[in-house]
Amino acid sequence: MNVNRLRVLFSHALRASLATPLLITGCDGRPTVTVEPTPKPEPVDLSQHSDVACVNSFPALTGLTVDPPPDVLQMRTIKRRYPPSSPPEADLQTSEGVPCATATNPQACLDQLDALAVTRGFPRICGYSIECYESLLVTTRGDEVTTYTTADSVRALLGRIDTPEEAALLVYASGYALCGYPAYERGKIRALPDGTFSVVSIQDYDCETNVYETRHDLKVTPSGVVTEEGTFPLKEGTPDCVVGRRPVGLQDARAGGCEDARGGYFANAARLEAAAIHAFLRLRDELALHGASSELQDAALASAADEVRHTEVTLRLAHRFGATPVPPAVTALPLRPLDEVLLDNAVEGCVRETYGALVAHHQALHARDPEIREAMVRIAEDETRHAGLSWDIDAWAMPRLSAEEQTRLREARRQAVTVLRAEVAIPLDARLTADAGLPSVAEGLAMLDSLEQELWA
């Protein structure tokens, strides 16, 4: 879509918002919305659970009954940068045993261990830069050096799950935090009489669910099947969620408190701006995979660079208002089929990011705080180009889709607008509508109505 057309549509929407009455509500005045919960199982009693054994913020590698036993078992992490310039190094974190102890040529085995080139691992943390950290296991047996980068490979290594340490390691490989960020506290575990293990993980989630600090009650069978027995929100999120392109696999968030809503808002903004770096880099890779033009690929890469700057700006604002942001955690997932990429683009790009760009323009016009207003002028222009890219991808894809697939995309957009409308209807703290220039409920809904009539219809 021509970016100039988006600017015109945004201008219409901003004028529509000016015709609405101002409605602001402070932290203490937020209404409570009661929703009848879906019946869920009760959380397990933790009185007989113990802390998961951890070493250096990773599940301990002791207490395992691997058969045949390796000479060494190591937990390593890899750091992936985009664009990749060389294979990432697998940095050693914890180790049990003696590497290459039974190798016929120990030095050759050690050289192979040192030269490991692994590009994927267990899902773990992506930080405030174009970097992701993932974990993997490494063993040596005789002359053989083997890596384990998925839950299935860890399950095969462990065989029958006989000990709490094995159950915890498998749960960790399955994507649940137990020993360090993003876990809010150390995981809990208990061996049950039937040979299964009860494992509890508590971690954060983003504003898509509007719930933070969620407890996961898990069961691990002796055969290595990990099932989620119950999910229990422990702390509700705040309604000041930042709208933008969120990467698939985004796991964690930290809610800002009411002590200063501005700090909480910009801390969450910094997390999502950092997450958007990975969203655009992944988008570039997926566009290349499915034969999109170099122009679309280059635009995605340029958008990632924009998000680096946005992260720096929002980090500075968060710190100014007394908040300490935490980095996003993004699960490393395989590149997706084209239909999944386009559905994600329809929701995250054509709806959420488009509305987010409009909100940034509103902030650039209305923020009472000069530093915020100045920051949003640049961010608004960048985000408008990002939204234009989303619509350009949509236009590139549409001729390649069947009528049924096109209908599916339009329905996904409609559903995304419905979800967004519910989020916009939650009142914000007065400092966010005044100092940060965020639209009030009435203004936000008027802006949504304008886009729905002129763009999303």
C-alpha positions as a Markdown table, in Angstrom:
| # | Residue | x | y | z |
|---|---|---|---|---|
| 1 | Met | 0.0 | 0.0 | 0.0 |
| 2 | Asn | 1.2 | 3.5 | -0.8 |
| 3 | Val | 2.4 | 5.0 | 2.5 |
| 4 | Asn | 0.9 | 8.3 | 1.5 |
| 5 | Arg | -2.5 | 6.7 | 1.4 |
| 6 | Leu | -2.0 | 5.5 | 5.0 |
| 7 | Arg | -1.0 | 9.0 | 6.0 |
| 8 | Val | -4.3 | 10.3 | 4.5 |
| 9 | Leu | -6.3 | 7.6 | 6.3 |
| 10 | Phe | -4.6 | 8.4 | 9.6 |
| 11 | Ser | -5.3 | 12.1 | 9.1 |
| 12 | His | -9.0 | 11.3 | 8.7 |
| 13 | Ala | -8.9 | 9.0 | 11.8 |
| 14 | Leu | -7.2 | 11.7 | 13.9 |
| 15 | Arg | -9.8 | 14.3 | 12.9 |
| 16 | Ala | -12.5 | 11.8 | 13.9 |
| 17 | Ser | -10.9 | 11.4 | 17.3 |
| 18 | Leu | -10.9 | 15.1 | 17.9 |
| 19 | Ala | -14.7 | 15.2 | 17.7 |
| 20 | Thr | -15.0 | 12.8 | 20.8 |
| 21 | Pro | -15.3 | 13.9 | 24.4 |
| 22 | Leu | -12.2 | 13.4 | 26.6 |
| 23 | Leu | -12.5 | 10.5 | 29.0 |
| 24 | Ile | -9.6 | 9.6 | 31.3 |
| 25 | Thr | -9.5 | 7.4 | 34.3 |
| 26 | Gly | -6.7 | 7.1 | 36.8 |
| 27 | Cys | -5.2 | 3.9 | 38.2 |
| 28 | Asp | -7.4 | 3.9 | 41.2 |
| 29 | Gly | -10.5 | 4.6 | 39.1 |
| 30 | Arg | -10.2 | 1.8 | 36.7 |
| 31 | Pro | -13.4 | -0.2 | 36.4 |
| 32 | Thr | -13.4 | -3.8 | 37.3 |
| 33 | Val | -14.7 | -6.1 | 34.6 |
| 34 | Thr | -16.0 | -9.4 | 35.8 |
| 35 | Val | -15.9 | -12.3 | 33.4 |
| 36 | Glu | -17.3 | -15.7 | 34.2 |
| 37 | Pro | -14.3 | -18.0 | 34.2 |
| 38 | Thr | -14.2 | -21.2 | 32.3 |
| 39 | Pro | -14.2 | -24.1 | 34.8 |
| 40 | Lys | -10.6 | -25.2 | 35.4 |
| 41 | Pro | -9.0 | -27.9 | 37.6 |
| 42 | Glu | -7.7 | -26.7 | 40.9 |
| 43 | Pro | -4.0 | -26.0 | 41.3 |
| 44 | Val | -2.0 | -28.9 | 42.8 |
| 45 | Asp | -1.1 | -28.7 | 46.4 |
| 46 | Leu | 2.6 | -27.7 | 46.6 |
| 47 | Ser | 3.1 | -28.6 | 50.3 |
| 48 | Gln | 5.0 | -31.8 | 49.3 |
| 49 | His | 6.8 | -30.3 | 46.3 |
| 50 | Ser | 10.5 | -29.4 | 46.4 |
| 51 | Asp | 12.5 | -26.8 | 44.5 |
| 52 | Val | 13.8 | -27.9 | 41.1 |
| 53 | Ala | 17.6 | -28.4 | 41.4 |
| 54 | Cys | 19.3 | -25.7 | 39.4 |
| 55 | Val | 22.9 | -24.8 | 38.5 |
| 56 | Asn | 23.8 | -21.4 | 37.0 |
| 57 | Ser | 20.1 | -20.8 | 36.2 |
| 58 | Phe | 19.7 | -24.1 | 34.4 |
| 59 | Pro | 18.2 | -27.4 | 35.5 |
| 60 | Ala | 20.9 | -29.5 | 37.2 |
| 61 | Leu | 22.6 | -32.2 | 35.1 |
| 62 | Thr | 23.1 | -34.5 | 38.2 |
| 63 | Gly | 20.6 | -37.2 | 39.1 |
| 64 | Leu | 20.2 | -38.5 | 35.5 |
| 65 | Thr | 20.1 | -42.2 | 34.6 |
| 66 | Val | 21.3 | -42.0 | 31.0 |
| 67 | Asp | 22.0 | -45.5 | 29.6 |
| 68 | Pro | 24.7 | -46.0 | 28.3 |
| 69 | Pro | 26.2 | -43.1 | 30.4 |
| 70 | Pro | 28.1 | -40.5 | 28.4 |
| 71 | Asp | 31.6 | -39.4 | 29.3 |
| 72 | Val | 30.2 | -35.9 | 29.8 |
| 73 | Leu | 26.9 | -34.1 | 29.6 |
| 74 | Gln | 26.9 | -30.4 | 29.1 |
| 75 | Met | 24.4 | -27.6 | 29.0 |
| 76 | Arg | 25.4 | -24.9 | 26.4 |
| 77 | Thr | 23.9 | -21.8 | 25.1 |
| 78 | Ile | 24.1 | -20.2 | 21.7 |
| 79 | Lys | 23.8 | -16.6 | 20.7 |
| 80 | Arg | 22.2 | -16.0 | 17.3 |
| 81 | Arg | 22.7 | -12.6 | 15.6 |
| 82 | Tyr | 20.9 | -11.3 | 12.6 |
| 83 | Pro | 21.9 | -11.1 | 9.9 |
| 84 | Pro | 24.1 | -14.1 | 10.6 |
| 85 | Ser | 27.8 | -13.6 | 9.8 |
| 86 | Ser | 29.1 | -16.9 | 11.1 |
| 87 | Pro | 27.9 | -19.9 | 12.9 |
| 88 | Pro | 27.2 | -19.1 | 16.5 |
| 89 | Glu | 29.4 | -20.5 | 19.3 |
| 90 | Ala | 27.9 | -22.9 | 21.8 |
| 91 | Asp | 29.1 | -21.4 | 25.1 |
| 92 | Leu | 29.4 | -23.8 | 28.0 |
| 93 | Gln | 27.2 | -23.2 | 31.0 |
| 94 | Thr | 27.2 | -26.4 | 33.1 |
| 95 | Ser | 29.0 | -29.7 | 32.8 |
| 96 | Glu | 29.0 | -33.2 | 34.4 |
| 97 | Gly | 31.7 | -35.7 | 33.7 |
| 98 | Val | 35.0 | -35.7 | 31.8 |
| 99 | Pro | 34.8 | -34.8 | 28.1 |
| 100 | Cys | 36.2 | -37.4 | 25.7 |
| 101 | Ala | 37.3 | -39.7 | 28.6 |
| 102 | Thr | 36.8 | -42.9 | 26.6 |
| 103 | Ala | 37.7 | -41.5 | 23.1 |
| 104 | Thr | 40.4 | -43.4 | 21.1 |
| 105 | Asn | 41.7 | -40.0 | 20.1 |
| 106 | Pro | 40.9 | -37.6 | 22.9 |
| 107 | Gln | 42.4 | -34.5 | 21.3 |
| 108 | Ala | 40.4 | -35.0 | 18.1 |
| 109 | Cys | 37.3 | -35.5 | 20.2 |
| 110 | Leu | 38.0 | -32.3 | 22.2 |
| 111 | Asp | 38.7 | -30.4 | 19.0 |
| 112 | Gln | 35.3 | -31.5 | 17.7 |
| 113 | Leu | 33.7 | -30.4 | 21.0 |
| 114 | Asp | 35.3 | -27.0 | 20.8 |
| 115 | Ala | 34.3 | -26.5 | 17.2 |
| 116 | Leu | 30.6 | -27.2 | 17.6 |
| 117 | Ala | 28.5 | -25.2 | 15.1 |
| 118 | Val | 24.9 | -25.3 | 16.1 |
| 119 | Thr | 22.2 | -22.8 | 15.0 |
| 120 | Arg | 19.2 | -23.9 | 17.0 |
| 121 | Gly | 18.4 | -24.9 | 20.5 |
| 122 | Phe | 15.7 | -25.0 | 23.1 |
| 123 | Pro | 13.4 | -21.9 | 23.1 |
| 124 | Arg | 14.9 | -19.3 | 25.4 |
| 125 | Ile | 15.5 | -15.5 | 25.7 |
| 126 | Cys | 15.8 | -12.9 | 23.0 |
| 127 | Gly | 17.2 | -9.6 | 24.4 |
| 128 | Tyr | 17.2 | -5.9 | 23.6 |
| 129 | Ser | 19.4 | -6.3 | 20.5 |
| 130 | Ile | 19.5 | -8.4 | 17.4 |
| 131 | Glu | 20.4 | -11.5 | 19.4 |
| 132 | Cys | 18.7 | -14.6 | 20.8 |
| 133 | Tyr | 20.0 | -17.0 | 23.4 |
| 134 | Glu | 19.0 | -20.7 | 23.2 |
| 135 | Ser | 20.1 | -23.8 | 25.0 |
| 136 | Leu | 21.2 | -27.3 | 24.0 |
| 137 | Leu | 22.7 | -30.4 | 25.5 |
| 138 | Val | 26.0 | -32.0 | 24.4 |
| 139 | Thr | 27.4 | -35.4 | 25.1 |
| 140 | Thr | 30.5 | -37.3 | 24.3 |
| 141 | Arg | 30.7 | -41.1 | 24.2 |
| 142 | Gly | 33.9 | -42.6 | 22.9 |
| 143 | Asp | 34.8 | -40.6 | 19.8 |
| 144 | Glu | 31.2 | -39.5 | 19.2 |
| 145 | Val | 30.1 | -35.9 | 20.0 |
| 146 | Thr | 26.3 | -35.5 | 19.9 |
| 147 | Thr | 24.0 | -32.4 | 20.3 |
| 148 | Tyr | 20.4 | -32.4 | 21.6 |
| 149 | Thr | 18.5 | -29.3 | 20.5 |
| 150 | Thr | 14.8 | -30.4 | 20.8 |
| 151 | Ala | 12.6 | -31.8 | 23.5 |
| 152 | Asp | 12.2 | -35.0 | 21.4 |
| 153 | Ser | 16.0 | -35.5 | 21.3 |
| 154 | Val | 16.3 | -34.9 | 25.0 |
| 155 | Arg | 13.5 | -37.4 | 25.6 |
| 156 | Ala | 15.4 | -40.0 | 23.5 |
| 157 | Leu | 18.6 | -39.3 | 25.4 |
| 158 | Leu | 17.0 | -39.7 | 28.8 |
| 159 | Gly | 14.9 | -42.8 | 28.0 |
| 160 | Arg | 12.6 | -43.6 | 30.9 |
| 161 | Ile | 12.0 | -40.6 | 33.2 |
| 162 | Asp | 13.0 | -42.0 | 36.6 |
| 163 | Thr | 14.2 | -39.0 | 38.6 |
| 164 | Pro | 13.0 | -35.5 | 39.4 |
| 165 | Glu | 16.1 | -34.1 | 37.6 |
| 166 | Glu | 15.2 | -35.9 | 34.4 |
| 167 | Ala | 11.6 | -34.7 | 34.6 |
| 168 | Ala | 12.8 | -31.1 | 35.2 |
| 169 | Leu | 15.3 | -31.2 | 32.3 |
| 170 | Leu | 12.6 | -32.5 | 29.9 |
| 171 | Val | 10.1 | -29.8 | 31.0 |
| 172 | Tyr | 12.8 | -27.1 | 30.4 |
| 173 | Ala | 13.5 | -28.5 | 26.9 |
| 174 | Ser | 9.8 | -28.3 | 26.3 |
| 175 | Gly | 9.8 | -24.5 | 26.8 |
| 176 | Tyr | 8.9 | -24.0 | 30.4 |
| 177 | Ala | 11.0 | -21.8 | 32.7 |
| 178 | Leu | 12.1 | -23.4 | 35.9 |
| 179 | Cys | 15.4 | -21.9 | 37.2 |
| 180 | Gly | 15.8 | -18.3 | 36.0 |
| 181 | Tyr | 14.2 | -15.5 | 33.9 |
| 182 | Pro | 11.5 | -15.8 | 32.6 |
| 183 | Ala | 10.5 | -17.8 | 35.7 |
| 184 | Tyr | 9.2 | -15.7 | 38.5 |
| 185 | Glu | 10.4 | -18.2 | 41.1 |
| 186 | Arg | 12.2 | -21.5 | 41.1 |
| 187 | Gly | 10.1 | -24.4 | 39.7 |
| 188 | Lys | 8.6 | -27.0 | 41.9 |
| 189 | Ile | 8.6 | -30.7 | 41.5 |
| 190 | Arg | 7.3 | -33.9 | 43.2 |
| 191 | Ala | 7.6 | -37.6 | 42.4 |
| 192 | Leu | 4.1 | -39.2 | 42.6 |
| 193 | Pro | 3.4 | -42.8 | 43.7 |
| 194 | Asp | 2.3 | -43.8 | 40.2 |
| 195 | Gly | 5.7 | -43.0 | 38.7 |
| 196 | Thr | 4.8 | -39.7 | 37.2 |
| 197 | Phe | 6.2 | -36.3 | 38.2 |
| 198 | Ser | 4.3 | -33.1 | 39.0 |
| 199 | Val | 6.2 | -30.0 | 37.9 |
| 200 | Val | 5.1 | -26.4 | 38.3 |
| 201 | Ser | 6.4 | -23.4 | 36.3 |
| 202 | Ile | 5.5 | -19.8 | 36.9 |
| 203 | Gln | 6.3 | -17.3 | 34.2 |
| 204 | Asp | 5.1 | -14.2 | 32.4 |
| 205 | Tyr | 3.1 | -13.6 | 29.2 |
| 206 | Asp | 2.5 | -10.7 | 26.9 |
| 207 | Cys | -0.5 | -8.3 | 26.7 |
| 208 | Glu | -2.2 | -10.4 | 24.1 |
| 209 | Thr | -3.7 | -12.4 | 27.0 |
| 210 | Asn | -3.7 | -9.4 | 29.3 |
| 211 | Val | -2.4 | -11.8 | 32.0 |
| 212 | Tyr | 1.0 | -11.8 | 33.6 |
| 213 | Glu | 2.5 | -14.3 | 36.0 |
| 214 | Thr | 0.9 | -17.5 | 34.9 |
| 215 | Arg | 1.4 | -20.8 | 36.8 |
| 216 | His | 1.6 | -24.0 | 34.7 |
| 217 | Asp | 0.9 | -27.3 | 36.4 |
| 218 | Leu | 2.5 | -30.1 | 34.4 |
| 219 | Lys | 2.7 | -33.8 | 34.5 |
| 220 | Val | 5.6 | -35.9 | 33.2 |
| 221 | Thr | 5.1 | -39.6 | 32.6 |
| 222 | Pro | 7.8 | -42.2 | 32.8 |
| 223 | Ser | 7.7 | -42.4 | 29.0 |
| 224 | Gly | 8.5 | -38.7 | 28.7 |
| 225 | Val | 5.1 | -37.3 | 27.8 |
| 226 | Val | 4.7 | -33.7 | 29.1 |
| 227 | Thr | 1.2 | -32.6 | 29.5 |
| 228 | Glu | -0.3 | -29.3 | 30.9 |
| 229 | Glu | -2.8 | -30.2 | 33.6 |
| 230 | Gly | -3.8 | -26.7 | 34.4 |
| 231 | Thr | -2.9 | -23.0 | 33.7 |
| 232 | Phe | -3.7 | -20.5 | 36.4 |
| 233 | Pro | -3.2 | -16.7 | 36.1 |
| 234 | Leu | -1.7 | -15.3 | 39.2 |
| 235 | Lys | -1.5 | -11.6 | 38.4 |
| 236 | Glu | -3.6 | -9.6 | 36.0 |
| 237 | Gly | -2.0 | -7.5 | 33.4 |
| 238 | Thr | -2.5 | -3.8 | 32.9 |
| 239 | Pro | -4.7 | -2.3 | 30.1 |
| 240 | Asp | -1.9 | -0.2 | 28.7 |
| 241 | Cys | -0.7 | -2.7 | 26.2 |
| 242 | Val | 1.5 | -1.4 | 23.4 |
| 243 | Val | 0.2 | -2.2 | 19.9 |
| 244 | Gly | 2.6 | -3.4 | 17.2 |
| 245 | Arg | 4.0 | -6.4 | 15.4 |
| 246 | Arg | 4.6 | -9.2 | 17.8 |
| 247 | Pro | 6.8 | -12.2 | 16.8 |
| 248 | Val | 5.3 | -15.7 | 16.8 |
| 249 | Gly | 6.6 | -17.4 | 19.9 |
| 250 | Leu | 6.7 | -14.2 | 22.1 |
| 251 | Gln | 6.4 | -15.6 | 25.6 |
| 252 | Asp | 7.0 | -13.2 | 28.3 |
| 253 | Ala | 6.2 | -9.7 | 29.7 |
| 254 | Arg | 6.4 | -7.7 | 32.8 |
| 255 | Ala | 3.4 | -5.5 | 33.9 |
| 256 | Gly | 4.1 | -1.9 | 34.8 |
| 257 | Gly | 2.8 | -1.0 | 38.3 |
| 258 | Cys | 0.5 | 1.9 | 39.1 |
| 259 | Glu | 3.3 | 3.7 | 41.0 |
| 260 | Asp | 4.1 | 5.4 | 37.8 |
| 261 | Ala | 2.0 | 4.3 | 34.8 |
| 262 | Arg | 4.4 | 6.0 | 32.4 |
| 263 | Gly | 7.3 | 3.9 | 33.5 |
| 264 | Gly | 5.2 | 0.7 | 33.2 |
| 265 | Tyr | 4.0 | 1.7 | 29.8 |
| 266 | Phe | 7.4 | 2.5 | 28.3 |
| 267 | Ala | 8.9 | -0.6 | 29.9 |
| 268 | Asn | 6.3 | -2.7 | 28.1 |
| 269 | Ala | 6.9 | -0.6 | 25.0 |
| 270 | Ala | 10.6 | -1.3 | 25.1 |
| 271 | Arg | 10.0 | -5.1 | 25.5 |
| 272 | Leu | 7.7 | -5.1 | 22.5 |
| 273 | Glu | 9.9 | -2.9 | 20.4 |
| 274 | Ala | 12.7 | -5.3 | 21.0 |
| 275 | Ala | 10.5 | -8.2 | 20.2 |
| 276 | Ala | 9.5 | -6.5 | 16.9 |
| 277 | Ile | 13.2 | -6.6 | 15.9 |
| 278 | His | 12.9 | -10.4 | 15.8 |
| 279 | Ala | 9.5 | -10.3 | 14.2 |
| 280 | Phe | 10.9 | -8.3 | 11.2 |
| 281 | Leu | 14.0 | -10.4 | 10.9 |
| 282 | Arg | 11.9 | -13.6 | 10.9 |
| 283 | Leu | 9.6 | -11.9 | 8.4 |
| 284 | Arg | 12.5 | -11.2 | 6.1 |
| 285 | Asp | 13.6 | -14.8 | 6.2 |
| 286 | Glu | 10.1 | -16.1 | 5.5 |
| 287 | Leu | 9.6 | -13.7 | 2.7 |
| 288 | Ala | 12.8 | -15.0 | 1.1 |
| 289 | Leu | 11.7 | -18.6 | 1.7 |
| 290 | His | 8.5 | -18.0 | -0.2 |
| 291 | Gly | 9.9 | -16.0 | -3.1 |
| 292 | Ala | 8.9 | -12.4 | -2.3 |
| 293 | Ser | 10.7 | -9.6 | -4.0 |
| 294 | Ser | 14.0 | -8.3 | -2.7 |
| 295 | Glu | 12.3 | -4.9 | -2.1 |
| 296 | Leu | 9.9 | -6.5 | 0.4 |
| 297 | Gln | 12.8 | -8.4 | 2.0 |
| 298 | Asp | 14.9 | -5.2 | 2.3 |
| 299 | Ala | 11.9 | -3.3 | 3.7 |
| 300 | Ala | 11.6 | -5.9 | 6.5 |
| 301 | Leu | 15.3 | -5.7 | 7.3 |
| 302 | Ala | 15.1 | -1.9 | 7.4 |
| 303 | Ser | 12.1 | -2.1 | 9.7 |
| 304 | Ala | 14.2 | -4.3 | 12.1 |
| 305 | Ala | 16.8 | -1.5 | 12.2 |
| 306 | Asp | 14.1 | 1.0 | 13.0 |
| 307 | Glu | 12.9 | -1.1 | 15.9 |
| 308 | Val | 16.5 | -1.1 | 17.3 |
| 309 | Arg | 16.2 | 2.7 | 17.6 |
| 310 | His | 12.7 | 2.5 | 19.0 |
| 311 | Thr | 13.9 | 0.1 | 21.7 |
| 312 | Glu | 16.7 | 2.5 | 22.7 |
| 313 | Val | 14.2 | 5.4 | 22.9 |
| 314 | Thr | 11.6 | 3.6 | 24.9 |
| 315 | Leu | 14.3 | 2.1 | 27.2 |
| 316 | Arg | 15.4 | 5.6 | 28.0 |
| 317 | Leu | 11.9 | 6.8 | 28.7 |
| 318 | Ala | 11.2 | 3.8 | 30.9 |
| 319 | His | 14.3 | 4.4 | 33.0 |
| 320 | Arg | 13.4 | 8.1 | 33.3 |
| 321 | Phe | 10.1 | 7.2 | 34.9 |
| 322 | Gly | 11.6 | 4.7 | 37.3 |
| 323 | Ala | 11.0 | 1.4 | 35.5 |
| 324 | Thr | 13.4 | -1.4 | 34.7 |
| 325 | Pro | 12.4 | -3.2 | 31.5 |
| 326 | Val | 13.1 | -6.9 | 31.0 |
| 327 | Pro | 13.9 | -8.3 | 27.6 |
| 328 | Pro | 11.4 | -10.3 | 25.6 |
| 329 | Ala | 11.6 | -14.1 | 25.4 |
| 330 | Val | 10.9 | -15.5 | 21.9 |
| 331 | Thr | 10.6 | -19.2 | 21.2 |
| 332 | Ala | 12.7 | -20.2 | 18.3 |
| 333 | Leu | 10.4 | -21.9 | 15.8 |
| 334 | Pro | 10.8 | -23.2 | 12.3 |
| 335 | Leu | 10.0 | -20.9 | 9.4 |
| 336 | Arg | 6.3 | -21.2 | 8.5 |
| 337 | Pro | 4.3 | -22.1 | 5.4 |
| 338 | Leu | 3.1 | -19.2 | 3.4 |
| 339 | Asp | -0.5 | -19.3 | 4.6 |
| 340 | Glu | 0.6 | -19.0 | 8.3 |
| 341 | Val | 2.9 | -16.1 | 7.4 |
| 342 | Leu | 0.1 | -14.3 | 5.7 |
| 343 | Leu | -2.4 | -14.9 | 8.6 |
| 344 | Asp | 0.2 | -13.5 | 11.0 |
| 345 | Asn | 0.7 | -10.5 | 8.7 |
| 346 | Ala | -3.0 | -9.9 | 8.5 |
| 347 | Val | -3.4 | -9.8 | 12.3 |
| 348 | Glu | 0.0 | -8.4 | 13.5 |
| 349 | Gly | 0.6 | -6.1 | 10.5 |
| 350 | Cys | -2.6 | -5.1 | 8.7 |
| 351 | Val | -4.5 | -4.6 | 12.0 |
| 352 | Arg | -2.4 | -4.3 | 15.1 |
| 353 | Glu | 0.7 | -2.5 | 13.6 |
| 354 | Thr | -1.5 | -0.3 | 11.5 |
| 355 | Tyr | -3.5 | 0.9 | 14.5 |
| 356 | Gly | -0.2 | 1.2 | 16.5 |
| 357 | Ala | 1.1 | 3.5 | 13.9 |
| 358 | Leu | -2.0 | 5.6 | 14.1 |
| 359 | Val | -1.7 | 5.7 | 17.9 |
| 360 | Ala | 1.9 | 6.9 | 17.6 |
| 361 | His | 0.7 | 9.8 | 15.4 |
| 362 | His | -1.8 | 10.7 | 18.1 |
| 363 | Gln | 0.9 | 10.7 | 20.7 |
| 364 | Ala | 3.2 | 12.9 | 18.5 |
| 365 | Leu | 0.3 | 15.4 | 18.4 |
| 366 | His | -1.0 | 15.2 | 21.9 |
| 367 | Ala | 1.7 | 14.1 | 24.3 |
| 368 | Arg | 2.1 | 16.9 | 27.0 |
| 369 | Asp | 5.6 | 15.7 | 27.8 |
| 370 | Pro | 8.1 | 17.3 | 25.3 |
| 371 | Glu | 10.5 | 14.3 | 25.3 |
| 372 | Ile | 7.7 | 11.8 | 24.7 |
| 373 | Arg | 6.2 | 14.0 | 22.0 |
| 374 | Glu | 9.5 | 14.4 | 20.2 |
| 375 | Ala | 10.2 | 10.7 | 20.4 |
| 376 | Met | 6.8 | 9.8 | 19.0 |
| 377 | Val | 7.2 | 12.0 | 15.9 |
| 378 | Arg | 10.0 | 9.8 | 14.6 |
| 379 | Ile | 8.5 | 6.6 | 15.8 |
| 380 | Ala | 5.1 | 7.4 | 14.2 |
| 381 | Glu | 6.7 | 7.9 | 10.8 |
| 382 | Asp | 8.7 | 4.7 | 11.0 |
| 383 | Glu | 5.7 | 2.7 | 12.1 |
| 384 | Thr | 3.6 | 4.1 | 9.3 |
| 385 | Arg | 6.2 | 2.6 | 6.8 |
| 386 | His | 6.0 | -0.7 | 8.7 |
| 387 | Ala | 2.3 | -0.7 | 8.4 |
| 388 | Gly | 2.6 | 0.1 | 4.7 |
| 389 | Leu | 4.9 | -3.0 | 4.4 |
| 390 | Ser | 2.3 | -5.2 | 5.9 |
| 391 | Trp | -0.2 | -4.0 | 3.3 |
| 392 | Asp | 2.3 | -4.4 | 0.5 |
| 393 | Ile | 2.9 | -8.0 | 1.6 |
| 394 | Asp | -0.9 | -8.5 | 1.7 |
| 395 | Ala | -1.1 | -7.1 | -1.9 |
| 396 | Trp | 1.8 | -9.3 | -3.1 |
| 397 | Ala | 0.1 | -12.4 | -1.6 |
| 398 | Met | -3.5 | -12.0 | -2.6 |
| 399 | Pro | -3.1 | -13.0 | -6.3 |
| 400 | Arg | -1.4 | -16.2 | -5.2 |
| 401 | Leu | -4.3 | -17.3 | -3.0 |
| 402 | Ser | -7.5 | -19.1 | -3.8 |
| 403 | Ala | -10.8 | -17.4 | -3.1 |
| 404 | Glu | -11.2 | -19.5 | 0.1 |
| 405 | Glu | -7.7 | -18.5 | 1.3 |
| 406 | Gln | -8.5 | -14.8 | 0.7 |
| 407 | Thr | -11.7 | -15.1 | 2.6 |
| 408 | Arg | -9.8 | -16.7 | 5.5 |
| 409 | Leu | -7.4 | -13.7 | 5.6 |
| 410 | Arg | -10.2 | -11.2 | 5.6 |
| 411 | Glu | -11.9 | -13.1 | 8.4 |
| 412 | Ala | -8.7 | -13.1 | 10.4 |
| 413 | Arg | -8.5 | -9.3 | 10.1 |
| 414 | Arg | -12.1 | -8.9 | 11.2 |
| 415 | Gln | -11.4 | -11.1 | 14.3 |
| 416 | Ala | -8.3 | -9.1 | 15.1 |
| 417 | Val | -10.2 | -5.8 | 14.9 |
| 418 | Thr | -12.7 | -7.3 | 17.4 |
| 419 | Val | -10.0 | -8.2 | 19.8 |
| 420 | Leu | -8.3 | -4.8 | 19.4 |
| 421 | Arg | -11.6 | -3.1 | 20.0 |
| 422 | Ala | -11.9 | -4.8 | 23.4 |
| 423 | Glu | -8.4 | -3.8 | 24.3 |
| 424 | Val | -9.0 | -0.2 | 23.3 |
| 425 | Ala | -12.1 | -0.1 | 25.5 |
| 426 | Ile | -10.1 | -0.5 | 28.7 |
| 427 | Pro | -9.5 | 3.0 | 30.3 |
| 428 | Leu | -5.9 | 4.1 | 30.8 |
| 429 | Asp | -4.2 | 6.0 | 33.6 |
| 430 | Ala | -4.6 | 9.7 | 33.3 |
| 431 | Arg | -0.8 | 10.2 | 33.0 |
| 432 | Leu | -0.8 | 8.1 | 29.9 |
| 433 | Thr | -3.5 | 10.0 | 28.1 |
| 434 | Ala | -2.0 | 13.4 | 29.2 |
| 435 | Asp | 1.8 | 13.1 | 29.4 |
| 436 | Ala | 2.2 | 10.2 | 26.9 |
| 437 | Gly | -0.6 | 11.3 | 24.5 |
| 438 | Leu | -2.3 | 8.0 | 24.3 |
| 439 | Pro | -5.9 | 8.2 | 23.1 |
| 440 | Ser | -8.8 | 8.0 | 25.6 |
| 441 | Val | -11.3 | 5.2 | 25.2 |
| 442 | Ala | -13.6 | 7.4 | 23.2 |
| 443 | Glu | -10.8 | 8.7 | 21.0 |
| 444 | Gly | -9.4 | 5.3 | 20.4 |
| 445 | Leu | -12.7 | 3.8 | 19.5 |
| 446 | Ala | -13.4 | 6.7 | 17.1 |
| 447 | Met | -10.0 | 6.1 | 15.5 |
| 448 | Leu | -10.8 | 2.4 | 15.1 |
| 449 | Asp | -14.2 | 3.2 | 13.6 |
| 450 | Ser | -12.5 | 5.4 | 11.0 |
| 451 | Leu | -10.0 | 2.7 | 10.0 |
| 452 | Glu | -12.6 | 0.0 | 9.9 |
| 453 | Gln | -14.7 | 2.1 | 7.5 |
| 454 | Glu | -11.9 | 3.2 | 5.2 |
| 455 | Leu | -9.3 | 0.5 | 5.4 |
| 456 | Trp | -10.6 | -2.8 | 7.0 |
| 457 | Ala | -14.0 | -3.0 | 5.5 |
